[in-house]
């Protein structure tokens, strides 16, 4: 991860399929849904990797 010398922020490339952050109507992040989506992504990636090995 490279640091940008001008503003001290890390330059991070966005993943190909970024998840939209789920929010409630008032704008707060819906952490339960966010964690569910992240867990689903991880499980899908693991299953895909295992399928590729077979």
N, CA, C, O and CB atoms as a CASP TS submission, in Angstrom:
PFRMAT TS
TARGET T0000
AUTHOR 0000-0000-0000
METHOD Language model
MODEL 1
PARENT N/A
ATOM      1  N   UNK     1       0.863  -1.177   0.000  1.00  0.00           N
ATOM      2  CA  UNK     1       0.000   0.000   0.000  1.00  0.00           C
ATOM      3  C   UNK     1       0.905   1.234   0.000  1.00  0.00           C
ATOM      4  O   UNK     1       1.711   1.418   0.912  1.00  0.00           O
ATOM      5  CB  UNK     1      -0.979   0.001   1.241  1.00  0.00           C
ATOM      6  N   UNK     2       0.771   2.054  -0.998  1.00  0.00           N
ATOM      7  CA  UNK     2       1.602   3.253  -1.121  1.00  0.00           C
ATOM      8  C   UNK     2       0.934   4.436  -0.419  1.00  0.00           C
ATOM      9  O   UNK     2      -0.288   4.581  -0.433  1.00  0.00           O
ATOM     10  CB  UNK     2       1.860   3.587  -2.611  1.00  0.00           C
ATOM     11  N   UNK     3       1.767   5.270   0.191  1.00  0.00           N
ATOM     12  CA  UNK     3       1.243   6.464   0.858  1.00  0.00           C
ATOM     13  C   UNK     3       1.411   7.653  -0.075  1.00  0.00           C
ATOM     14  O   UNK     3       2.460   7.820  -0.697  1.00  0.00           O
ATOM     15  CB  UNK     3       1.966   6.720   2.221  1.00  0.00           C
ATOM     16  N   UNK     4       0.403   8.455  -0.167  1.00  0.00           N
ATOM     17  CA  UNK     4       0.460   9.672  -0.959  1.00  0.00           C
ATOM     18  C   UNK     4       1.124  10.742  -0.099  1.00  0.00           C
ATOM     19  O   UNK     4       0.609  11.082   0.966  1.00  0.00           O
ATOM     20  CB  UNK     4      -0.971  10.119  -1.439  1.00  0.00           C
ATOM     21  N   UNK     5       2.269  11.281  -0.549  1.00  0.00           N
ATOM     22  CA  UNK     5       3.029  12.241   0.247  1.00  0.00           C
ATOM     23  C   UNK     5       2.289  13.563   0.446  1.00  0.00           C
ATOM     24  O   UNK     5       2.520  14.262   1.432  1.00  0.00           O
ATOM     25  CB  UNK     5       4.364  12.503  -0.408  1.00  0.00           C
ATOM     26  N   UNK     6       1.405  13.905  -0.483  1.00  0.00           N
ATOM     27  CA  UNK     6       0.709  15.190  -0.400  1.00  0.00           C
ATOM     28  C   UNK     6      -0.314  15.237   0.731  1.00  0.00           C
ATOM     29  O   UNK     6      -0.407  16.244   1.432  1.00  0.00           O
ATOM     30  CB  UNK     6       0.022  15.485  -1.711  1.00  0.00           C
ATOM     31  N   UNK     7      -1.085  14.163   0.921  1.00  0.00           N
ATOM     32  CA  UNK     7      -2.137  14.219   1.927  1.00  0.00           C
ATOM     33  C   UNK     7      -2.063  13.110   2.970  1.00  0.00           C
ATOM     34  O   UNK     7      -2.910  13.058   3.862  1.00  0.00           O
ATOM     35  CB  UNK     7      -3.459  14.167   1.257  1.00  0.00           C
ATOM     36  N   UNK     8      -1.068  12.216   2.884  1.00  0.00           N
ATOM     37  CA  UNK     8      -0.895  11.173   3.875  1.00  0.00           C
ATOM     38  C   UNK     8      -1.909  10.051   3.788  1.00  0.00           C
ATOM     39  O   UNK     8      -1.960   9.201   4.676  1.00  0.00           O
ATOM     40  CB  UNK     8      -0.949  11.765   5.215  1.00  0.00           C
ATOM     41  N   UNK     9      -2.716  10.027   2.738  1.00  0.00           N
ATOM     42  CA  UNK     9      -3.708   8.963   2.580  1.00  0.00           C
ATOM     43  C   UNK     9      -3.112   7.818   1.780  1.00  0.00           C
ATOM     44  O   UNK     9      -2.285   8.035   0.895  1.00  0.00           O
ATOM     45  CB  UNK     9      -4.984   9.494   1.892  1.00  0.00           C
ATOM     46  N   UNK    10      -3.532   6.609   2.091  1.00  0.00           N
ATOM     47  CA  UNK    10      -3.058   5.443   1.365  1.00  0.00           C
ATOM     48  C   UNK    10      -3.768   5.356   0.020  1.00  0.00           C
ATOM     49  O   UNK    10      -4.973   5.592  -0.076  1.00  0.00           O
ATOM     50  CB  UNK    10      -3.281   4.156   2.186  1.00  0.00           C
ATOM     51  N   UNK    11      -3.008   5.015  -1.015  1.00  0.00           N
ATOM     52  CA  UNK    11      -3.587   4.787  -2.334  1.00  0.00           C
ATOM     53  C   UNK    11      -3.964   3.311  -2.414  1.00  0.00           C
ATOM     54  O   UNK    11      -3.089   2.449  -2.494  1.00  0.00           O
ATOM     55  CB  UNK    11      -2.590   5.192  -3.488  1.00  0.00           C
ATOM     56  N   UNK    12      -5.240   3.023  -2.394  1.00  0.00           N
ATOM     57  CA  UNK    12      -5.713   1.649  -2.414  1.00  0.00           C
ATOM     58  C   UNK    12      -6.590   1.461  -3.636  1.00  0.00           C
ATOM     59  O   UNK    12      -7.540   2.213  -3.853  1.00  0.00           O
ATOM     60  CB  UNK    12      -6.485   1.297  -1.114  1.00  0.00           C
ATOM     61  N   UNK    13      -6.266   0.452  -4.435  1.00  0.00           N
ATOM     62  CA  UNK    13      -7.082   0.151  -5.612  1.00  0.00           C
ATOM     63  C   UNK    13      -8.379  -0.497  -5.155  1.00  0.00           C
ATOM     64  O   UNK    13      -8.373  -1.356  -4.273  1.00  0.00           O
ATOM     65  CB  UNK    13      -6.318  -0.776  -6.609  1.00  0.00           C
ATOM     66  N   UNK    14      -9.481  -0.089  -5.749  1.00  0.00           N
ATOM     67  CA  UNK    14     -10.785  -0.655  -5.395  1.00  0.00           C
ATOM     68  C   UNK    14     -10.883  -2.074  -5.945  1.00  0.00           C
ATOM     69  O   UNK    14     -10.471  -2.328  -7.077  1.00  0.00           O
ATOM     70  CB  UNK    14     -11.946   0.228  -5.941  1.00  0.00           C
ATOM     71  N   UNK    15     -11.424  -3.000  -5.155  1.00  0.00           N
ATOM     72  CA  UNK    15     -11.603  -4.359  -5.671  1.00  0.00           C
ATOM     73  C   UNK    15     -12.575  -4.351  -6.854  1.00  0.00           C
ATOM     74  O   UNK    15     -13.363  -3.420  -7.013  1.00  0.00           O
ATOM     75  CB  UNK    15     -12.117  -5.304  -4.554  1.00  0.00           C
ATOM     76  N   UNK    16     -12.508  -5.389  -7.671  1.00  0.00           N
ATOM     77  CA  UNK    16     -13.340  -5.466  -8.878  1.00  0.00           C
ATOM     78  C   UNK    16     -14.827  -5.382  -8.550  1.00  0.00           C
ATOM     79  O   UNK    16     -15.571  -4.651  -9.204  1.00  0.00           O
ATOM     80  CB  UNK    16     -13.054  -6.759  -9.633  1.00  0.00           C
ATOM     81  N   UNK    17     -15.251  -6.120  -7.552  1.00  0.00           N
ATOM     82  CA  UNK    17     -16.676  -6.144  -7.196  1.00  0.00           C
ATOM     83  C   UNK    17     -16.836  -5.599  -5.784  1.00  0.00           C
ATOM     84  O   UNK    17     -16.882  -6.364  -4.821  1.00  0.00           O
ATOM     85  CB  UNK    17     -17.267  -7.592  -7.303  1.00  0.00           C
ATOM     86  N   UNK    18     -16.918  -4.306  -5.662  1.00  0.00           N
ATOM     87  CA  UNK    18     -17.061  -3.712  -4.342  1.00  0.00           C
ATOM     88  C   UNK    18     -18.502  -3.832  -3.872  1.00  0.00           C
ATOM     89  O   UNK    18     -19.440  -3.757  -4.666  1.00  0.00           O
ATOM     90  CB  UNK    18     -16.618  -2.239  -4.357  1.00  0.00           C
ATOM     91  N   UNK    19     -18.658  -4.018  -2.587  1.00  0.00           N
ATOM     92  CA  UNK    19     -19.991  -4.104  -2.005  1.00  0.00           C
ATOM     93  C   UNK    19     -20.512  -2.703  -1.726  1.00  0.00           C
ATOM     94  O   UNK    19     -19.775  -1.836  -1.258  1.00  0.00           O
ATOM     95  CB  UNK    19     -19.977  -4.949  -0.712  1.00  0.00           C
ATOM     96  N   UNK    20     -21.767  -2.494  -2.014  1.00  0.00           N
ATOM     97  CA  UNK    20     -22.391  -1.235  -1.636  1.00  0.00           C
ATOM     98  C   UNK    20     -22.628  -1.298  -0.136  1.00  0.00           C
ATOM     99  O   UNK    20     -23.140  -2.299   0.365  1.00  0.00           O
ATOM    100  CB  UNK    20     -23.732  -0.978  -2.431  1.00  0.00           C
ATOM    101  N   UNK    21     -22.272  -0.263   0.579  1.00  0.00           N
ATOM    102  CA  UNK    21     -22.453  -0.259   2.029  1.00  0.00           C
ATOM    103  C   UNK    21     -23.937  -0.090   2.324  1.00  0.00           C
ATOM    104  O   UNK    21     -24.536   0.925   1.969  1.00  0.00           O
ATOM    105  CB  UNK    21     -21.611   0.876   2.707  1.00  0.00           C
ATOM    106  N   UNK    22     -24.532  -1.098   2.982  1.00  0.00           N
ATOM    107  CA  UNK    22     -25.965  -1.004   3.291  1.00  0.00           C
ATOM    108  C   UNK    22     -26.211   0.034   4.379  1.00  0.00           C
ATOM    109  O   UNK    22     -25.512   0.068   5.392  1.00  0.00           O
ATOM    110  CB  UNK    22     -26.519  -2.375   3.731  1.00  0.00           C
ATOM    111  N   UNK    23     -27.193   0.860   4.160  1.00  0.00           N
ATOM    112  CA  UNK    23     -27.501   1.928   5.115  1.00  0.00           C
ATOM    113  C   UNK    23     -28.984   1.908   5.474  1.00  0.00           C
ATOM    114  O   UNK    23     -29.831   1.479   4.691  1.00  0.00           O
ATOM    115  CB  UNK    23     -27.108   3.305   4.537  1.00  0.00           C
ATOM    116  N   UNK    24     -29.266   2.385   6.676  1.00  0.00           N
ATOM    117  CA  UNK    24     -30.640   2.586   7.093  1.00  0.00           C
ATOM    118  C   UNK    24     -31.155   3.870   6.455  1.00  0.00           C
ATOM    119  O   UNK    24     -30.381   4.618   5.857  1.00  0.00           O
ATOM    120  CB  UNK    24     -30.756   2.642   8.643  1.00  0.00           C
ATOM    121  N   UNK    25     -32.439   4.129   6.576  1.00  0.00           N
ATOM    122  CA  UNK    25     -33.033   5.334   5.994  1.00  0.00           C
ATOM    123  C   UNK    25     -32.416   6.617   6.552  1.00  0.00           C
ATOM    124  O   UNK    25     -32.373   7.633   5.859  1.00  0.00           O
ATOM    125  CB  UNK    25     -34.532   5.341   6.239  1.00  0.00           C
ATOM    126  N   UNK    26     -31.935   6.576   7.807  1.00  0.00           N
ATOM    127  CA  UNK    26     -31.344   7.764   8.416  1.00  0.00           C
ATOM    128  C   UNK    26     -29.870   7.956   8.041  1.00  0.00           C
ATOM    129  O   UNK    26     -29.241   8.914   8.488  1.00  0.00           O
ATOM    130  CB  UNK    26     -31.478   7.683   9.920  1.00  0.00           C
ATOM    131  N   UNK    27     -29.313   7.050   7.221  1.00  0.00           N
ATOM    132  CA  UNK    27     -27.948   7.186   6.748  1.00  0.00           C
ATOM    133  C   UNK    27     -26.921   6.386   7.524  1.00  0.00           C
ATOM    134  O   UNK    27     -25.781   6.254   7.077  1.00  0.00           O
ATOM    135  CB  UNK    27     -27.570   8.597   6.777  1.00  0.00           C
ATOM    136  N   UNK    28     -27.296   5.848   8.679  1.00  0.00           N
ATOM    137  CA  UNK    28     -26.351   5.044   9.453  1.00  0.00           C
ATOM    138  C   UNK    28     -26.096   3.717   8.748  1.00  0.00           C
ATOM    139  O   UNK    28     -26.970   3.188   8.062  1.00  0.00           O
ATOM    140  CB  UNK    28     -26.882   4.803  10.885  1.00  0.00           C
ATOM    141  N   UNK    29     -24.890   3.184   8.925  1.00  0.00           N
ATOM    142  CA  UNK    29     -24.515   1.921   8.297  1.00  0.00           C
ATOM    143  C   UNK    29     -25.236   0.775   9.007  1.00  0.00           C
ATOM    144  O   UNK    29     -25.260   0.704  10.236  1.00  0.00           O
ATOM    145  CB  UNK    29     -22.972   1.715   8.338  1.00  0.00           C
ATOM    146  N   UNK    30     -25.821  -0.120   8.210  1.00  0.00           N
ATOM    147  CA  UNK    30     -26.468  -1.319   8.730  1.00  0.00           C
ATOM    148  C   UNK    30     -25.383  -2.380   8.886  1.00  0.00           C
ATOM    149  O   UNK    30     -25.097  -3.125   7.949  1.00  0.00           O
ATOM    150  CB  UNK    30     -27.634  -1.813   7.784  1.00  0.00           C
ATOM    151  N   UNK    31     -24.779  -2.446  10.080  1.00  0.00           N
ATOM    152  CA  UNK    31     -23.645  -3.331  10.325  1.00  0.00           C
ATOM    153  C   UNK    31     -24.012  -4.800  10.172  1.00  0.00           C
ATOM    154  O   UNK    31     -23.201  -5.581   9.674  1.00  0.00           O
ATOM    155  CB  UNK    31     -23.091  -3.087  11.706  1.00  0.00           C
ATOM    156  N   UNK    32     -25.184  -5.189  10.578  1.00  0.00           N
ATOM    157  CA  UNK    32     -25.597  -6.596  10.466  1.00  0.00           C
ATOM    158  C   UNK    32     -25.609  -7.020   8.997  1.00  0.00           C
ATOM    159  O   UNK    32     -25.085  -8.079   8.653  1.00  0.00           O
ATOM    160  CB  UNK    32     -27.002  -6.812  11.104  1.00  0.00           C
ATOM    161  N   UNK    33     -26.201  -6.202   8.137  1.00  0.00           N
ATOM    162  CA  UNK    33     -26.265  -6.522   6.714  1.00  0.00           C
ATOM    163  C   UNK    33     -24.883  -6.455   6.079  1.00  0.00           C
ATOM    164  O   UNK    33     -24.559  -7.277   5.222  1.00  0.00           O
ATOM    165  CB  UNK    33     -27.224  -5.571   5.994  1.00  0.00           C
ATOM    166  N   UNK    34     -24.069  -5.496   6.481  1.00  0.00           N
ATOM    167  CA  UNK    34     -22.714  -5.386   5.950  1.00  0.00           C
ATOM    168  C   UNK    34     -21.908  -6.642   6.281  1.00  0.00           C
ATOM    169  O   UNK    34     -21.231  -7.193   5.413  1.00  0.00           O
ATOM    170  CB  UNK    34     -22.013  -4.135   6.513  1.00  0.00           C
ATOM    171  N   UNK    35     -21.978  -7.094   7.530  1.00  0.00           N
ATOM    172  CA  UNK    35     -21.255  -8.300   7.934  1.00  0.00           C
ATOM    173  C   UNK    35     -21.788  -9.529   7.209  1.00  0.00           C
ATOM    174  O   UNK    35     -21.014 -10.418   6.855  1.00  0.00           O
ATOM    175  CB  UNK    35     -21.357  -8.499   9.448  1.00  0.00           C
ATOM    176  N   UNK    36     -23.100  -9.592   6.982  1.00  0.00           N
ATOM    177  CA  UNK    36     -23.680 -10.720   6.259  1.00  0.00           C
ATOM    178  C   UNK    36     -23.146 -10.753   4.823  1.00  0.00           C
ATOM    179  O   UNK    36     -22.786 -11.816   4.317  1.00  0.00           O
ATOM    180  CB  UNK    36     -25.227 -10.633   6.263  1.00  0.00           C
ATOM    181  N   UNK    37     -23.097  -9.594   4.173  1.00  0.00           N
ATOM    182  CA  UNK    37     -22.596  -9.517   2.798  1.00  0.00           C
ATOM    183  C   UNK    37     -21.112  -9.894   2.728  1.00  0.00           C
ATOM    184  O   UNK    37     -20.688 -10.604   1.816  1.00  0.00           O
ATOM    185  CB  UNK    37     -22.809  -8.101   2.231  1.00  0.00           C
ATOM    186  N   UNK    38     -20.337  -9.417   3.688  1.00  0.00           N
ATOM    187  CA  UNK    38     -18.914  -9.745   3.710  1.00  0.00           C
ATOM    188  C   UNK    38     -18.685 -11.237   3.932  1.00  0.00           C
ATOM    189  O   UNK    38     -17.841 -11.845   3.273  1.00  0.00           O
ATOM    190  CB  UNK    38     -18.206  -8.944   4.794  1.00  0.00           C
ATOM    191  N   UNK    39     -19.434 -11.822   4.856  1.00  0.00           N
ATOM    192  CA  UNK    39     -19.311 -13.258   5.119  1.00  0.00           C
ATOM    193  C   UNK    39     -19.700 -14.058   3.880  1.00  0.00           C
ATOM    194  O   UNK    39     -19.043 -15.043   3.542  1.00  0.00           O
ATOM    195  CB  UNK    39     -20.190 -13.669   6.321  1.00  0.00           C
ATOM    196  N   UNK    40     -20.760 -13.640   3.208  1.00  0.00           N
ATOM    197  CA  UNK    40     -21.195 -14.319   1.994  1.00  0.00           C
ATOM    198  C   UNK    40     -20.106 -14.248   0.921  1.00  0.00           C
ATOM    199  O   UNK    40     -19.855 -15.233   0.227  1.00  0.00           O
ATOM    200  CB  UNK    40     -22.507 -13.701   1.472  1.00  0.00           C
ATOM    201  N   UNK    41     -19.466 -13.099   0.784  1.00  0.00           N
ATOM    202  CA  UNK    41     -18.385 -12.927  -0.189  1.00  0.00           C
ATOM    203  C   UNK    41     -17.219 -13.864   0.122  1.00  0.00           C
ATOM    204  O   UNK    41     -16.680 -14.517  -0.772  1.00  0.00           O
ATOM    205  CB  UNK    41     -17.901 -11.464  -0.202  1.00  0.00           C
ATOM    206  N   UNK    42     -16.842 -13.923   1.379  1.00  0.00           N
ATOM    207  CA  UNK    42     -15.722 -14.774   1.780  1.00  0.00           C
ATOM    208  C   UNK    42     -16.046 -16.240   1.505  1.00  0.00           C
ATOM    209  O   UNK    42     -15.218 -16.963   0.950  1.00  0.00           O
ATOM    210  CB  UNK    42     -15.390 -14.569   3.273  1.00  0.00           C
ATOM    211  N   UNK    43     -17.223 -16.676   1.881  1.00  0.00           N
ATOM    212  CA  UNK    43     -17.620 -18.074   1.661  1.00  0.00           C
ATOM    213  C   UNK    43     -17.642 -18.390   0.170  1.00  0.00           C
ATOM    214  O   UNK    43     -17.178 -19.454  -0.240  1.00  0.00           O
ATOM    215  CB  UNK    43     -19.009 -18.356   2.286  1.00  0.00           C
ATOM    216  N   UNK    44     -18.174 -17.483  -0.644  1.00  0.00           N
ATOM    217  CA  UNK    44     -18.207 -17.709  -2.086  1.00  0.00           C
ATOM    218  C   UNK    44     -16.807 -17.811  -2.675  1.00  0.00           C
ATOM    219  O   UNK    44     -16.563 -18.647  -3.546  1.00  0.00           O
ATOM    220  CB  UNK    44     -18.974 -16.594  -2.773  1.00  0.00           C
ATOM    221  N   UNK    45     -15.883 -16.970  -2.209  1.00  0.00           N
ATOM    222  CA  UNK    45     -14.509 -17.020  -2.705  1.00  0.00           C
ATOM    223  C   UNK    45     -13.832 -18.327  -2.312  1.00  0.00           C
ATOM    224  O   UNK    45     -13.105 -18.916  -3.112  1.00  0.00           O
ATOM    225  CB  UNK    45     -13.704 -15.831  -2.172  1.00  0.00           C
ATOM    226  N   UNK    46     -14.066 -18.783  -1.087  1.00  0.00           N
ATOM    227  CA  UNK    46     -13.476 -20.050  -0.628  1.00  0.00           C
ATOM    228  C   UNK    46     -14.022 -21.205  -1.448  1.00  0.00           C
ATOM    229  O   UNK    46     -13.266 -22.067  -1.894  1.00  0.00           O
ATOM    230  CB  UNK    46     -13.759 -20.282   0.875  1.00  0.00           C
ATOM    231  N   UNK    47     -15.337 -21.225  -1.649  1.00  0.00           N
ATOM    232  CA  UNK    47     -15.951 -22.306  -2.427  1.00  0.00           C
ATOM    233  C   UNK    47     -15.448 -22.289  -3.877  1.00  0.00           C
ATOM    234  O   UNK    47     -15.226 -23.344  -4.470  1.00  0.00           O
ATOM    235  CB  UNK    47     -17.494 -22.183  -2.396  1.00  0.00           C
ATOM    236  N   UNK    48     -15.272 -21.105  -4.439  1.00  0.00           N
ATOM    237  CA  UNK    48     -14.772 -20.990  -5.814  1.00  0.00           C
ATOM    238  C   UNK    48     -13.337 -21.504  -5.902  1.00  0.00           C
ATOM    239  O   UNK    48     -12.985 -22.211  -6.847  1.00  0.00           O
ATOM    240  CB  UNK    48     -14.846 -19.522  -6.302  1.00  0.00           C
ATOM    241  N   UNK    49     -12.510 -21.151  -4.922  1.00  0.00           N
ATOM    242  CA  UNK    49     -11.123 -21.617  -4.908  1.00  0.00           C
ATOM    243  C   UNK    49     -11.055 -23.135  -4.776  1.00  0.00           C
ATOM    244  O   UNK    49     -10.250 -23.790  -5.438  1.00  0.00           O
ATOM    245  CB  UNK    49     -10.349 -20.955  -3.764  1.00  0.00           C
ATOM    246  N   UNK    50     -11.909 -23.687  -3.914  1.00  0.00           N
ATOM    247  CA  UNK    50     -11.928 -25.146  -3.743  1.00  0.00           C
ATOM    248  C   UNK    50     -12.401 -25.842  -5.012  1.00  0.00           C
ATOM    249  O   UNK    50     -11.871 -26.893  -5.372  1.00  0.00           O
ATOM    250  CB  UNK    50     -12.832 -25.538  -2.566  1.00  0.00           C
ATOM    251  N   UNK    51     -13.388 -25.272  -5.693  1.00  0.00           N
ATOM    252  CA  UNK    51     -13.890 -25.845  -6.936  1.00  0.00           C
ATOM    253  C   UNK    51     -12.811 -25.797  -8.007  1.00  0.00           C
ATOM    254  O   UNK    51     -12.692 -26.728  -8.804  1.00  0.00           O
ATOM    255  CB  UNK    51     -15.151 -25.101  -7.408  1.00  0.00           C
ATOM    256  N   UNK    52     -12.021 -24.724  -8.040  1.00  0.00           N
ATOM    257  CA  UNK    52     -10.940 -24.602  -9.020  1.00  0.00           C
ATOM    258  C   UNK    52      -9.851 -25.663  -8.784  1.00  0.00           C
ATOM    259  O   UNK    52      -9.210 -26.117  -9.732  1.00  0.00           O
ATOM    260  CB  UNK    52     -10.325 -23.188  -8.957  1.00  0.00           C
ATOM    261  N   UNK    53      -9.648 -26.052  -7.533  1.00  0.00           N
ATOM    262  CA  UNK    53      -8.638 -27.063  -7.219  1.00  0.00           C
ATOM    263  C   UNK    53      -9.053 -28.442  -7.687  1.00  0.00           C
ATOM    264  O   UNK    53      -8.205 -29.286  -7.976  1.00  0.00           O
ATOM    265  CB  UNK    53      -8.368 -27.090  -5.732  1.00  0.00           C
ATOM    266  N   UNK    54     -10.359 -28.677  -7.762  1.00  0.00           N
ATOM    267  CA  UNK    54     -10.838 -30.016  -8.166  1.00  0.00           C
ATOM    268  C   UNK    54     -10.798 -30.182  -9.620  1.00  0.00           C
ATOM    269  O   UNK    54     -11.163 -31.241 -10.131  1.00  0.00           O
ATOM    270  CB  UNK    54     -12.227 -30.273  -7.686  1.00  0.00           C
TER
END
